[in-house]
Amino acid sequence: MYWRVGVVGFPVSHSRSPQLHQIGLDAAGLDGQSDRVPLPLEEARLLRDMMGRDYDALSVTMPLKSAAFALCDEVSEAAATLGVVNSILWRDGSLWGDCTDGEGFVDAAVDQCGVTIAGLSAVVLGSGGSATAIVDALVRHGAARVHVLARNAETASRIRSMAPSIVTTEAPVGSVGMIVNTIPVTSRAIPEVLACVNAGTVAIDITYDPVVSPWRAAHDNLGCQTLNGLPMLAYQAARQLRWWWNVEVPGAELLAGIA
């Protein structure tokens, strides 16, 4: 079979996903190619027509994750919980959806930073789709407390309702083991290091453009172990490729190919 895969969203000209897909295809010994598919939200209805006709599987990025979820016939447990998909697959005449963002984040944090999630106290900045997936995964893996600090009270409250270990009303007292910034770079204020952060805190910025954001640099200067979003992208892709093709392509291998 010749696999027709790609990444769909708007914009996607910057996306590294086609590189990840090609590394995965080569590692799995599969034939195929990966494209960038620009599709604005107002044309999301066309996505279902593309599947099966033009593409066998697609990574889904902003702003289509919720719209693609609504088009699916079957979704995974993670996707159903979050109401979004980042991966779709045409299978036996039906559209299937999954969301690997949260689990990919955890995989990257554990493998690249040596973090133990069970019992962890964490802070997540922002309350959008990426934040929701990350918080959900942290809770599923046994984090003791996750503080969500966000300007949008409505979306923060929705995240808060997911589990009793999620707090959205106050900043944590004492130190935390991890802080994650999911706020888009263009929406950030002057970098601030919270009082709960110290040199023992792992600081992860899910953006990878720039490679070292001002926020990440501020935490580097404090002595934190830091990471950008490229490992998360690679490790979520590893789970995505496993779901598409039932093959194991390690996230570290994908990361090494694009880093």
N, C-alpha and C positions, 0 to 999 in steps of 0.2 A: 504494500500500500504506500502511496505517496501522500504524506501528511501536509495538508494546507493549514498552516497555523499563523498566528500573528497577535498583535496587540491592538485593541480598539478603544478609542476615546477621543478627547479633543482638549488640547493639542496632544499629539503623540510623536512629533518630529524629534523630540529629545530622548525618547524612550530607549532604554537598554534591553528591553525584553526580547527583541528579535535576536540579539547576540546570545542571550541565555538560551533561547529556544534552539538556536543552531548548535551550540555546545552540547545541549541535551540530545538532539537528534544524532549528532556524530557519536556521542558516547554510547547511545543505545543501539547504534548500527541501523538507524532508520533513515529512509529517504524522505525529503520534504524541504520546505522553505518557510520562512517566517516573514511576514509583512507588517508594516505600520498602516493601520486603517483609520484615517481621521473620520470621525463621525460625531457631529455636535448633538447635544441632548435633544434638540427639536426633531432630529431625524432618527431617534432611537428605535422607532418602530421597524426600521429597515433591517435591524440587527438579526431578527429571527429569519428573515428571508435570505440573508447571507449564509446562514448556517446550513450545512448540508449541500447547498448549491455552490458556494464559493470557498467555504472554510469548514474544516473538521473540528477545530478547537481554537479558542481565542482567550488571551488574557484580556481582562476588562479593567480599564482604569477610569479615572474621573473624566466627565461627570456621569458616567453611564452605569455605575455599580447598582444603584437602586432600580433603574429602568430595566437593566438586564435581568435582575432578580424577578421582576414582574412578568417577564416573557418566558421564564423557564417552566417546564412541565414537572421536573423533579429537582429538588435541592437537598444539599447535605444538612446535617443538624446545625453545623456552625452557621451556614448561610441562613437557615430558617430563624435562628436566634437573632442574627444581626440585621436581617432584611436586606442584605446586599450580597452580590457575588463578585469575585475578581477573576473567575475562571469559568468558561462554559465549554461544553462538549456536545457535539451532535452524535447521538447514539440510537440506532434502531428507530429512526424517524422521530425522535423526541429530543428536546433541549434540556440538558442537565446543567446544574450550576453548583459551584462550591466556592467557599471563601477560605483561602489559605493565608491571609495576611497575619492574623493573630498568632497562629501556630508557627509561621515562618519567623515572626519576630522572636518568639521564645526560643526556637531552634538556634537562631543567630546569637542571641544573648548568652545562651548556655555554652555554645560551641566556641564563640569568639572571645567571650569575656569570663567564662567560668562561673557564671551566676547560678546560684541555687534559688529557684523560684519558690519552692515550698517554704513557708514562713516568712517570706520577704515583705518588707514594707516599701512601697513604691509611690512615686508621684508621677502622674501623667498630665502634661500640659495640653489643653485643647479638648474638644468634645465632638469632633467630626467623625467621619467613618473610620479613619485609621485608628483614632483614639479608642473608639468603641470596640474594634476588633482586638486591639492590644489589651485593653482592660479585661475583656471577656476571657482571653487566653491566660492572662496572669491569674485570674480567679480560678479558672479550670485547673491550673497547675499548682494551686494551693497557696497563693500569696495571702499573707495574713491580713494585710490592709493595703488598699489602693486609694490614694487621694487623687481626685480629678479636679484640677484647677482650670476653670474656663470662664470666659466672659458670657457665653450664651447659656442662660439659666435653664432654658427649656431642654436643650440637648444634654446638658449636664445632669438634669433631673432624670432624663430617660436612662442615662447610663447608671445613675444611682440606683434605679429600680431593679437592676439586673441581679444584685447580690447584696447581702447585708454587710459584707466586708468592704464595700465601696463607699467612700466618703466624699462629698462634694461641697460641704459647707465651710470648711476651714482648712488652713494649711497645717501640716503635721507638726507635732511637737517632738523635739528630739531628732535624731539622725535617721535618714532613710538609706536603704541599700541600692536604690535605683531611681533615677529621674529620667523621663522620656519626654521629648519635645515633639509634638505632632502638629504644631501651629505652622501654617505656611510661612515661608521666609518673608514674603511681602507684607504679612500682617503682624509681624513681631515688633515689640517695643525694644528699647535699649536693653541689651542682655543683662539679666539679673541672676545672681547666684543666691538661691533661697537659703535661709538660715538653717534648714534641715539638711543641707548638703555639705559634705566634708570630703576629704581626700579618699575616704573609703567608699564613696558613692560611685556607682557606675552611671555615667551620663550618656544617653543615646539620643542623637538627633536624627529623625527619620528622613530628613532631606539628604541628598547626596550632591546637590548643586547649589552652593559651593561645597567642595569636599570638606572644608573646615569652615563652618559658619561662625559668625561672631559669638553665638551662644555656646557652640562647642569649644571655641578658643578660650572663653571665660572659664569653662570647667577644666580644660587642660591646664590653665594657669593655676588653678586651685590644687592640682595634683590628682584629679579624678582619672580613672580609666574611662576613655571616651570612644564612641563609635558613631559613624554616620549611617545613613540609610541603605547603603549599597549591600551590606550583608543581609539585611532584612529582605531586600529585593531578590537576592540570589537564593536564600533559603526558602522563601515562600514559593519561588519558581520550582525548586526541587520537589516540593510537595505537589505542586501543580502538574509537573511532568510525570510524577509517579501515578497520579490519578488518571491522566490522559492515556499513558502508555504501559502502566504496570511495570515500570523499570525503576531501578534505584540509581539516581545520579546525585551524588552527595552535594549538599549546598556549598561546601568548601571548594569542591571542584568547579562548580559554576562561578563562584566568587573569584577564584584564581584566574579564570578565563576573561573576566571583565575588569578586574581591579587595576 
